[in-house]
Amino acid sequence: MQNKKVIMIVGIVVAILLIIGVIIFGIVKYCNRTIDVSNAKHSVTIIENADFYKKAKLLNVKIHKELPIGTNVYVLEDFIDEETNVEWSKVVIDNKIGYMLKSSLGYYKASEDEKVLMVDLSKFNKGKNFDTGGEMGAFLINNNITYVYIRAGGRGYGAKGNFYTDPEFKTWADECEFLSIPFGIYFLDEALNSEEIDEEIKFVEDFLKEHNYKNNILPIAIDVEKHDEKGRADDIWEERAILVGELVQKMEVKGMKTIIYSNANTANEFLGTIPAKFWLAYYIENTTKIPTYWYSELEEQEPTQNEELMSKMIGWQFTETGVGRVVARQVDVSLIYKDFYK
């Protein structure tokens, strides 16, 4: 009799332990589940402290947490609450499903204007302008930026001319990729001869192999600048057109489309005969408006009298300090002919 009771108790204990084990297993499996976001739309929070709700209600409902501007979000579906007429998005954040007001999320949409806005980014924008890639993404959407150039690296302008890569390239590129924003790379050229040109081409080829992005579709920008007589190529400017032209030609042969970035006056004096498209810098001081005109209309500028150069110009970097309250960050902003990038 006593043995039957013991066996019964042991059986009950074992059954309870099995039930507890199944429950624990279920909880662990639920917590570690991966939510399928393969068909989700990619979005970013575009306002400060956007709320991430547990239910699609504004009143008497707990929120998962407040989200800072620039949080990357997977949107499963959009819908309208028929009772309140509020637009909601069902979303996934950190592998949690919840709800957000649709108005707190933004998506990339290219401008339909003839001339569109573009910014260029490097490690110098980290901390100064944006703390995270998501914050940068929110800035692009909030300011209707259509294209982005990101510094890949280049050849140092010191005597040795060592190559370097930009440590924040991946930060900016990953966000452009997440939001499907078209971007391109730029690198700084300081080649002194044909051998060094071949080295620069290999640098670019290796960089692109290592950093393979679907949305890296803009022509490669070759940055050709003066460095206040400190650059290793600053004393061979009479030869730069030949060398840069060789670089452009060799890259085109390898299937790499290119443009040349330079200061307008430098391009006018030394580079204008190169058979390439140009993205030129001439800054309008303290501008608070996006220009409605093109650089070539500034008749007091000597480069604008160079008809050959102006016919090749497809981009104008008109500020390095933003545009007042219109583009309220200390960033380089350019106007670009959209048709060229189509």
C-alpha positions as CSV (number, residue, x, y, z in Angstrom):
1,M,0.0,0.0,0.0
2,Q,2.8,2.3,1.0
3,N,4.6,1.6,-2.2
4,K,1.6,2.5,-4.3
5,K,1.3,5.9,-2.6
6,V,5.0,6.5,-3.3
7,I,4.7,5.6,-6.9
8,M,1.6,7.7,-7.2
9,I,3.3,10.8,-5.7
10,V,6.4,10.2,-7.9
11,G,4.1,10.0,-10.9
12,I,2.4,13.2,-10.0
13,V,5.7,15.0,-9.4
14,V,7.1,13.7,-12.7
15,A,3.9,14.9,-14.5
16,I,4.1,18.3,-12.9
17,L,7.8,18.6,-13.9
18,L,7.0,17.6,-17.4
19,I,4.3,20.2,-17.6
20,I,6.6,22.9,-16.2
21,G,9.3,21.8,-18.7
22,V,6.9,22.1,-21.6
23,I,5.8,25.5,-20.4
24,I,9.4,26.7,-20.0
25,F,10.3,25.3,-23.4
26,G,7.3,27.1,-25.0
27,I,8.3,30.4,-23.3
28,V,11.9,30.1,-24.4
29,K,10.9,29.2,-27.9
30,Y,8.4,32.1,-28.0
31,C,11.0,34.6,-26.7
32,N,13.6,33.3,-29.2
33,R,11.3,33.2,-32.2
34,T,12.3,35.0,-35.3
35,I,9.5,37.1,-36.9
36,D,9.5,36.9,-40.7
37,V,10.2,40.4,-42.1
38,S,11.2,39.3,-45.6
39,N,8.1,41.0,-47.1
40,A,8.1,44.0,-44.8
41,K,8.5,47.5,-45.9
42,H,11.6,49.3,-44.5
43,S,10.9,52.5,-42.7
44,V,12.5,54.9,-40.1
45,T,11.0,57.0,-37.3
46,I,11.0,60.6,-38.5
47,I,9.9,62.3,-35.3
48,E,11.4,62.5,-31.8
49,N,10.3,59.9,-29.3
50,A,7.8,58.0,-31.5
51,D,5.6,55.6,-29.4
52,F,5.7,51.9,-30.0
53,Y,2.3,50.6,-28.8
54,K,1.3,47.1,-27.8
55,K,-2.1,47.6,-29.3
56,A,-3.4,49.9,-32.0
57,K,-5.0,52.3,-29.5
58,L,-4.1,55.7,-28.2
59,L,-5.9,55.5,-24.8
60,N,-5.6,53.1,-21.9
61,V,-2.9,51.0,-23.6
62,K,0.7,50.3,-22.6
63,I,3.5,51.1,-24.9
64,H,6.6,48.9,-25.5
65,K,8.8,52.0,-25.4
66,E,9.5,55.4,-26.8
67,L,11.7,55.3,-29.9
68,P,14.3,58.0,-30.7
69,I,14.3,59.6,-34.2
70,G,16.0,57.3,-36.7
71,T,14.9,53.9,-35.4
72,N,14.8,51.4,-38.2
73,V,11.4,49.8,-38.5
74,Y,9.9,46.8,-40.4
75,V,6.3,47.6,-41.5
76,L,4.1,44.5,-41.9
77,E,0.9,46.4,-42.9
78,D,-0.8,49.8,-42.8
79,F,-4.5,50.1,-41.8
80,I,-7.1,52.6,-40.6
81,D,-9.0,52.3,-37.4
82,E,-12.6,52.7,-38.6
83,E,-13.8,54.0,-35.3
84,T,-11.2,56.8,-34.8
85,N,-10.1,57.2,-38.4
86,V,-6.5,57.0,-37.1
87,E,-3.9,55.5,-39.5
88,W,-1.7,52.8,-38.0
89,S,1.2,50.7,-39.0
90,K,1.7,47.1,-37.7
91,V,5.5,46.9,-37.2
92,V,8.4,44.8,-36.0
93,I,11.1,46.3,-33.9
94,D,13.8,44.3,-32.1
95,N,11.8,41.1,-33.0
96,K,8.7,42.4,-31.3
97,I,5.4,43.0,-33.0
98,G,3.6,46.3,-32.1
99,Y,1.8,49.3,-33.6
100,M,2.9,52.8,-34.5
101,L,1.1,55.9,-35.8
102,K,1.8,55.9,-39.5
103,S,2.6,59.6,-39.4
104,S,5.7,58.9,-37.2
105,L,7.3,56.8,-39.9
106,G,9.0,57.8,-43.2
107,Y,9.9,56.2,-46.4
108,Y,12.4,57.2,-49.2
109,K,10.8,58.8,-52.2
110,A,12.8,60.3,-55.0
111,S,11.9,63.9,-55.9
112,E,10.3,64.4,-59.3
113,D,12.0,67.8,-59.8
114,E,14.4,68.4,-62.6
115,K,17.2,69.3,-60.1
116,V,17.2,67.3,-56.9
117,L,19.1,67.5,-53.6
118,M,22.1,65.4,-52.8
119,V,24.4,65.3,-49.7
120,D,27.9,63.7,-49.3
121,L,29.0,62.1,-46.1
122,S,32.2,60.9,-44.4
123,K,33.5,60.2,-40.9
124,F,33.4,63.9,-40.2
125,N,29.6,63.8,-40.1
126,K,29.6,61.2,-37.3
127,G,28.9,63.0,-34.0
128,K,28.9,66.4,-35.6
129,N,25.7,65.9,-37.5
130,F,24.4,62.4,-36.8
131,D,25.0,60.0,-33.9
132,T,23.6,56.9,-35.8
133,G,22.9,55.8,-39.3
134,G,19.2,55.8,-38.5
135,E,19.3,59.5,-37.5
136,M,21.0,60.2,-40.8
137,G,18.3,58.2,-42.6
138,A,15.6,60.3,-40.9
139,F,17.4,63.4,-42.0
140,L,17.5,62.3,-45.6
141,I,13.7,61.6,-45.6
142,N,12.7,64.7,-43.7
143,N,14.8,66.9,-46.1
144,N,13.8,65.3,-49.3
145,I,17.3,64.2,-50.2
146,T,17.3,62.1,-53.4
147,Y,20.9,61.0,-53.6
148,V,23.9,60.4,-51.4
149,Y,27.7,60.2,-51.9
150,I,29.7,58.4,-49.2
151,R,33.5,58.7,-48.9
152,A,35.1,55.3,-49.5
153,G,38.6,56.6,-48.8
154,G,41.5,57.5,-51.0
155,R,45.2,58.1,-51.3
156,G,46.6,60.3,-48.5
157,Y,47.9,63.6,-49.7
158,G,51.1,63.3,-47.6
159,A,54.4,62.4,-49.2
160,K,53.9,58.7,-48.8
161,G,50.5,58.6,-50.4
162,N,49.2,55.7,-48.3
163,F,45.7,54.5,-49.0
164,Y,43.0,54.8,-46.3
165,T,39.3,53.8,-46.0
166,D,36.6,55.9,-44.3
167,P,35.7,54.2,-40.9
168,E,32.1,55.4,-41.1
169,F,31.4,54.2,-44.7
170,K,29.4,51.2,-43.5
171,T,27.3,53.2,-41.1
172,W,26.0,55.5,-43.8
173,A,25.9,52.8,-46.5
174,D,23.9,50.3,-44.4
175,E,21.2,52.9,-43.7
176,C,20.9,53.9,-47.4
177,E,20.7,50.2,-48.2
178,F,18.0,49.6,-45.6
179,L,15.9,52.5,-46.9
180,S,16.6,51.8,-50.6
181,I,18.2,55.2,-51.1
182,P,20.5,55.4,-54.3
183,F,24.1,56.3,-53.4
184,G,27.6,56.3,-54.7
185,I,31.1,56.3,-53.4
186,Y,33.8,59.0,-53.8
187,F,37.5,58.7,-53.3
188,L,40.3,61.2,-53.2
189,D,42.9,61.0,-56.0
190,E,46.5,62.0,-55.5
191,A,48.3,59.9,-58.1
192,L,51.6,61.2,-59.5
193,N,52.0,58.8,-62.4
194,S,50.4,55.9,-64.3
195,E,51.6,53.3,-61.9
196,E,49.8,55.1,-59.0
197,I,46.7,55.4,-61.2
198,D,46.6,51.6,-61.5
199,E,47.0,51.4,-57.8
200,E,44.0,53.7,-57.2
201,I,41.9,51.6,-59.6
202,K,42.8,48.4,-57.7
203,F,41.9,50.2,-54.4
204,V,38.4,51.0,-55.8
205,E,37.9,47.5,-57.2
206,D,38.9,45.9,-53.9
207,F,36.7,48.3,-52.0
208,L,33.7,47.5,-54.1
209,K,34.2,43.8,-53.8
210,E,34.4,44.1,-50.0
211,H,31.4,46.4,-49.8
212,N,28.7,45.0,-52.1
213,Y,25.5,47.0,-51.9
214,K,22.5,46.8,-54.2
215,N,21.8,50.5,-54.0
216,N,25.3,51.6,-54.7
217,I,24.3,52.6,-58.3
218,L,25.6,56.2,-58.8
219,P,28.8,56.8,-60.9
220,I,32.0,56.8,-58.9
221,A,33.1,60.3,-58.0
222,I,36.8,61.0,-58.3
223,D,37.7,63.8,-55.9
224,V,40.4,66.0,-57.3
225,E,41.3,68.9,-55.0
226,K,44.0,71.3,-54.0
227,H,45.3,71.0,-50.4
228,D,46.8,74.4,-49.8
229,E,50.1,73.4,-51.3
230,K,50.3,70.5,-48.8
231,G,49.0,67.8,-51.2
232,R,51.5,65.5,-52.8
233,A,50.1,66.4,-56.2
234,D,49.8,70.2,-55.6
235,D,52.9,71.0,-57.5
236,I,52.0,69.1,-60.7
237,W,48.7,70.7,-61.6
238,E,49.7,71.3,-65.1
239,E,49.9,67.5,-65.5
240,R,46.7,66.7,-63.5
241,A,44.3,66.8,-66.5
242,I,46.4,64.2,-68.3
243,L,46.6,61.9,-65.2
244,V,43.0,62.3,-64.1
245,G,41.9,61.8,-67.7
246,E,43.9,58.5,-67.8
247,L,42.3,57.5,-64.5
248,V,38.8,58.2,-65.9
249,Q,39.5,56.3,-69.2
250,K,41.0,53.2,-67.4
251,M,38.0,53.0,-65.0
252,E,35.5,53.3,-67.9
253,V,37.3,50.5,-69.7
254,K,36.8,48.4,-66.6
255,G,33.1,49.2,-66.6
256,M,33.2,51.7,-63.8
257,K,31.2,54.9,-64.6
258,T,32.7,58.0,-63.2
259,I,32.3,61.7,-62.6
260,I,34.9,64.2,-61.4
261,Y,34.4,66.3,-58.2
262,S,36.4,69.5,-57.8
263,N,36.3,73.1,-56.9
264,A,34.8,75.1,-59.8
265,N,37.9,77.4,-60.2
266,T,40.3,74.4,-60.0
267,A,38.4,72.6,-62.7
268,N,38.2,75.7,-64.9
269,E,42.0,76.2,-64.7
270,F,43.2,72.7,-65.0
271,L,40.6,70.0,-65.6
272,G,38.0,71.3,-68.0
273,T,39.3,69.4,-71.1
274,I,38.8,66.0,-69.5
275,P,36.0,64.1,-71.3
276,A,34.0,63.5,-68.2
277,K,31.0,64.8,-66.3
278,F,31.7,67.3,-63.4
279,W,30.3,67.9,-60.0
280,L,31.6,71.3,-59.0
281,A,31.8,73.1,-55.7
282,Y,31.2,76.8,-55.3
283,Y,29.7,77.9,-52.0
284,I,27.0,80.6,-51.6
285,E,27.8,82.2,-48.2
286,N,25.1,82.2,-45.5
287,T,22.4,80.8,-47.9
288,T,19.0,80.2,-46.3
289,K,17.3,79.1,-49.5
290,I,17.9,76.3,-52.0
291,P,18.9,78.0,-55.3
292,T,16.3,78.1,-58.0
293,Y,19.0,78.9,-60.6
294,W,22.1,76.9,-61.8
295,Y,25.7,77.8,-61.1
296,S,26.2,78.8,-64.8
297,E,23.9,81.8,-64.2
298,L,26.5,83.4,-61.8
299,E,28.0,85.6,-64.5
300,E,30.6,87.1,-62.2
301,Q,32.2,83.6,-61.9
302,E,35.0,82.9,-64.3
303,P,34.3,79.2,-64.6
304,T,30.8,80.0,-65.9
305,Q,32.4,81.6,-69.0
306,N,33.9,78.2,-69.8
307,E,31.2,76.8,-72.1
308,E,32.9,73.4,-72.4
309,L,33.1,72.9,-68.6
310,M,29.6,74.2,-68.1
311,S,28.2,71.7,-70.7
312,K,29.7,68.9,-68.7
313,M,28.5,70.0,-65.3
314,I,25.8,67.8,-63.8
315,G,26.1,68.7,-60.1
316,W,26.6,71.9,-58.0
317,Q,27.7,71.7,-54.4
318,F,26.5,75.1,-53.2
319,T,27.0,74.9,-49.5
320,E,29.0,73.0,-46.8
321,T,26.9,74.4,-43.9
322,G,23.4,73.3,-44.7
323,V,20.6,75.7,-45.8
324,G,19.3,77.7,-42.9
325,R,16.1,76.1,-41.5
326,V,15.5,74.3,-44.8
327,V,18.3,71.8,-44.4
328,A,19.2,72.5,-40.7
329,R,22.4,70.5,-40.4
330,Q,26.0,71.5,-41.1
331,V,26.3,69.3,-44.1
332,D,27.4,69.6,-47.8
333,V,24.4,70.0,-50.0
334,S,24.4,69.8,-53.8
335,L,21.9,70.3,-56.6
336,I,22.0,67.5,-59.2
337,Y,20.4,67.1,-62.6
338,K,18.2,64.1,-62.0
339,D,18.1,63.1,-65.7
340,F,21.8,62.4,-65.6
341,Y,21.3,59.8,-62.9
342,K,18.3,58.2,-64.6
